[in-house]
Amino acid sequence: QVQLVESGGGLVQAGGSLRLSCAASGSIFDIETMGWYRQAPGNMREVATITSGGSTNYADSVKGRFTIARDNAKNTVYLQMNNLKPEDTAVYYCRANLKFGREVWGQGTLVTVSS
């Protein structure tokens, strides 16, 4: 089993920055791609993903502002969010894609950006 624990959410003014962390534990060698997703009322959207080899992908809405990084020694994935906008307000979830098509989600962390 793999467990994910997110941290780092909070309230920030527009233009500010936050860094989210997602710490993995358990059967970490089963983890392949990891990613951040966000849920505003009504929908869940992919924000950024990073493969075990370090390849990254970003949603158009966050390109140039957000950076995903992976520290394999610490089994942690980070999402550095800069120049935050009110529309970035959401619950952010960490997701791990595991071997054999399985997936695990974290509990979510709330990010609120005030205008």
Secondary structure, 3 states (H helix, E strand, C coil): CEEEEEECCEEEECCCCEEEEEEEEECHHHEEEEEEEEEECCEEEEEEEECCCCCEEECCCCCCCEEEEEECCCCEEEEEECCCCHHHCEEEEEEEEEHHHCEEECCCEEEEEEC
